[in-house]
């Protein structure tokens, strides 16, 4: 009589393991393979609980100085900036936010016989510049049909800034001595205020927004001559979101 093959018990054991049900193991694999199907809602996104993105833009100085003595060149006078925007949704149509940005504001002075800021001396080119860190809390009202996108919105805000540096720069042609030109940069002149604040508004759709800011603080400090007229308070321009 032929004895059974020694491989038969091994084959039977493998067959039983292959067909034996394993519900607990299958459940663990499904949860690991598709975590997006769980019940936790997504909280980050353009129209969700929290969102942040970079932005940049340019706003031009609008208007004239409050009196003679500081004629400006347009549109060379303005502010270029880049920042980080943080937004928290309050309701479906309202949100609160905080901007932190780096900005460079320049007043390009036009040379004329009436110029008094900062001196009456004429130059080939002259400007006042402030490099600033700015914070701007805002309230947002969204409108129109939208999904998880920025959509259409109106922001109203208040802002404050601190000047990391300030300067008075000018260029003379021909230069002193035998030079073709002379460049002079006076750092932190005492007549320029380092702290500033004001109000703002934005009207936007998607990544683009028209922006306006109004400065409540004066440009010049108490050390400036009384003859200095206040510089224009309005900045108007365009912002572009980076997302």
VMD Tcl script that draws the C-alpha trace (Angstrom):
set ca {
  {0.00 0.00 0.00}
  {1.36 3.44 -1.04}
  {1.92 5.90 1.87}
  {0.40 9.41 1.52}
  {2.65 12.12 0.09}
  {4.35 14.21 2.83}
  {3.36 17.42 0.99}
  {-0.39 16.85 1.28}
  {-0.81 18.19 4.87}
  {1.13 21.34 3.93}
  {-1.06 22.00 0.89}
  {-4.24 21.57 2.96}
  {-2.97 24.02 5.58}
  {-2.18 26.71 2.98}
  {-5.64 26.27 1.41}
  {-7.37 26.78 4.78}
  {-5.34 29.96 5.46}
  {-6.25 31.39 2.05}
  {-10.03 31.00 2.45}
  {-10.34 31.70 6.20}
  {-12.26 35.01 6.77}
  {-10.28 37.90 8.38}
  {-12.70 40.83 8.96}
  {-10.55 42.66 11.51}
  {-7.49 42.76 9.23}
  {-9.56 43.94 6.26}
  {-10.97 46.83 8.29}
  {-7.51 48.05 9.31}
  {-6.27 48.02 5.71}
  {-9.25 50.06 4.49}
  {-8.78 52.73 7.13}
  {-5.10 53.10 6.30}
  {-5.63 53.10 2.54}
  {-8.34 55.81 2.40}
  {-8.14 58.18 5.38}
  {-10.05 60.91 3.46}
  {-13.28 58.91 3.88}
  {-13.41 59.47 7.65}
  {-15.85 61.85 9.33}
  {-13.37 64.63 10.25}
  {-14.20 67.78 8.18}
  {-11.44 69.63 6.35}
  {-10.65 72.93 8.09}
  {-7.99 74.49 5.82}
  {-8.82 76.12 2.49}
  {-9.73 79.42 0.76}
  {-13.31 79.31 2.08}
  {-12.86 77.10 5.13}
  {-12.08 77.77 8.80}
  {-8.53 78.96 8.20}
  {-6.45 79.99 5.21}
  {-3.19 81.84 4.61}
  {-1.35 82.93 1.47}
  {1.30 85.31 0.21}
  {0.46 88.48 -1.70}
  {2.25 91.41 -3.31}
  {1.30 94.71 -4.87}
  {1.87 98.38 -5.57}
  {-0.07 101.42 -4.41}
  {0.56 104.88 -5.81}
  {0.57 108.10 -3.80}
  {-2.58 110.05 -4.70}
  {-3.15 113.76 -4.24}
  {-0.95 116.72 -3.45}
  {0.84 117.85 -0.31}
  {-1.12 119.93 2.17}
  {0.48 123.17 1.06}
  {3.38 124.40 -1.11}
  {6.92 123.22 -0.60}
  {6.75 119.47 -1.38}
  {5.87 118.87 -5.05}
  {5.92 115.16 -5.96}
  {6.53 113.13 -9.10}
  {3.76 110.70 -10.14}
  {3.52 107.70 -10.45}
  {7.08 107.31 -9.18}
  {5.85 108.14 -5.67}
  {4.27 105.04 -4.18}
  {4.61 101.91 -2.07}
  {5.67 98.41 -3.16}
  {4.95 95.60 -0.71}
  {4.82 91.84 -0.08}
  {3.16 90.05 2.80}
  {1.44 87.06 4.39}
  {-2.37 87.07 4.82}
  {-4.11 84.98 7.52}
  {-7.90 84.54 7.41}
  {-10.30 82.91 9.89}
  {-13.91 82.30 8.85}
  {-16.57 83.55 11.29}
  {-19.72 82.65 9.33}
  {-20.39 81.61 5.76}
  {-20.12 85.22 4.53}
  {-17.85 86.89 7.10}
  {-14.25 86.39 8.18}
  {-11.53 88.09 10.20}
  {-7.90 88.31 9.20}
  {-4.45 89.69 9.88}
  {-1.86 90.82 7.32}
  {1.87 91.05 8.05}
  {3.90 92.69 5.30}
  {7.17 94.31 4.30}
  {6.76 97.61 2.45}
  {8.92 100.31 0.89}
  {7.30 103.74 0.58}
  {9.01 106.39 -1.54}
  {8.12 110.03 -2.11}
  {9.89 111.18 -5.28}
  {10.35 114.96 -4.96}
  {9.90 117.09 -8.06}
  {12.50 119.83 -8.32}
  {11.02 123.30 -8.57}
  {11.53 126.80 -7.24}
  {8.84 126.20 -4.57}
  {10.50 123.14 -3.03}
  {11.16 123.37 0.71}
  {11.26 119.65 1.74}
  {13.71 118.83 3.09}
  {15.63 121.87 1.80}
  {15.20 124.42 -0.96}
  {18.41 123.29 -2.67}
  {17.67 121.80 -6.13}
  {19.03 118.40 -7.20}
  {18.97 116.27 -10.32}
  {16.91 113.62 -8.46}
  {15.64 113.49 -4.86}
  {13.43 111.28 -2.69}
  {12.30 110.39 0.83}
  {12.04 106.65 1.56}
  {10.75 104.48 4.40}
  {11.28 100.72 4.72}
  {8.47 99.46 6.95}
  {7.04 96.46 8.78}
  {3.23 96.66 8.77}
  {0.38 94.85 10.53}
  {-3.20 95.16 9.27}
  {-6.17 93.41 10.96}
  {-9.30 93.30 8.79}
  {-12.91 92.16 8.59}
  {-14.07 90.50 5.34}
  {-17.56 90.39 3.86}
  {-17.89 87.84 1.02}
  {-20.70 87.94 -1.51}
  {-21.93 86.05 -4.57}
  {-22.06 82.31 -5.24}
  {-18.83 80.49 -4.38}
  {-17.38 77.15 -3.35}
  {-14.04 76.54 -1.65}
  {-12.48 79.57 -3.38}
  {-11.70 83.16 -2.40}
  {-14.62 84.53 -4.44}
  {-15.77 88.18 -4.30}
  {-15.15 90.18 -1.14}
  {-14.86 93.53 0.58}
  {-12.29 94.08 3.35}
  {-12.22 96.97 5.83}
  {-9.13 97.34 7.98}
  {-6.92 99.36 10.28}
  {-3.14 99.27 9.96}
  {0.02 100.27 11.79}
  {3.65 100.40 10.68}
  {7.14 100.84 12.06}
  {10.00 102.10 9.91}
  {12.97 99.76 9.97}
  {14.87 102.49 8.17}
  {14.27 105.88 6.62}
  {16.38 107.99 4.33}
  {16.74 111.15 2.28}
  {18.52 110.47 -1.02}
  {19.57 112.79 -3.79}
  {21.71 112.83 -6.92}
  {23.59 115.76 -8.42}
  {24.87 115.98 -12.01}
  {27.64 116.86 -12.64}
  {29.10 115.63 -9.39}
  {31.39 117.37 -6.97}
  {35.00 117.65 -7.99}
  {35.52 115.89 -11.32}
  {32.90 113.17 -10.88}
  {30.12 112.64 -13.41}
  {27.58 112.54 -10.58}
  {27.32 112.62 -6.80}
  {25.00 110.31 -4.84}
  {24.12 111.15 -1.22}
  {22.04 109.06 1.19}
  {21.15 110.49 4.59}
  {19.99 107.72 6.94}
  {17.25 108.17 9.57}
  {16.65 111.91 9.30}
  {15.11 113.18 12.54}
  {12.24 114.94 10.75}
  {10.67 111.65 9.49}
  {8.30 109.86 11.89}
  {9.06 106.14 12.41}
  {5.56 105.07 13.55}
  {2.48 105.42 11.37}
  {-1.13 104.17 11.28}
  {-4.34 104.52 9.32}
  {-7.39 102.86 7.72}
  {-7.75 100.68 4.63}
  {-10.14 98.87 2.31}
  {-9.94 96.21 -0.42}
  {-12.41 95.17 -3.11}
  {-11.37 91.85 -4.61}
  {-12.24 88.84 -6.70}
  {-10.07 85.74 -6.56}
  {-6.39 86.62 -6.48}
  {-6.84 90.27 -7.58}
  {-7.91 93.23 -5.43}
  {-8.11 97.00 -5.64}
  {-6.57 98.38 -2.46}
  {-6.73 101.76 -0.79}
  {-5.11 103.01 2.42}
  {-5.47 106.32 4.24}
  {-2.78 107.50 6.64}
  {-3.99 109.14 9.87}
  {-0.53 109.81 11.33}
  {1.60 112.69 10.11}
  {4.67 112.06 7.97}
  {6.91 114.48 9.86}
  {7.91 114.39 13.51}
  {7.89 117.27 15.99}
  {11.53 117.96 15.03}
  {10.58 118.94 11.47}
  {10.42 122.65 10.56}
  {6.93 124.15 10.85}
  {7.11 125.10 7.16}
  {6.99 121.44 6.02}
  {3.57 120.69 4.47}
  {1.98 117.32 5.22}
  {2.53 114.82 2.37}
  {-0.44 113.12 0.61}
  {-2.29 110.65 2.84}
  {-3.87 108.36 0.20}
  {-2.39 105.23 -1.41}
  {-4.36 103.47 -4.16}
  {-3.32 100.44 -6.19}
  {-3.48 96.71 -6.91}
  {-2.83 93.55 -4.89}
  {-2.19 90.08 -6.34}
  {-2.58 86.95 -4.20}
  {-0.06 84.12 -4.55}
  {-1.92 80.80 -4.14}
}
mol new
graphics top color blue
foreach p $ca { graphics top sphere $p radius 0.5 }
foreach p [lrange $ca 0 end-1] q [lrange $ca 1 end] { graphics top cylinder $p $q radius 0.2 }
display resetview
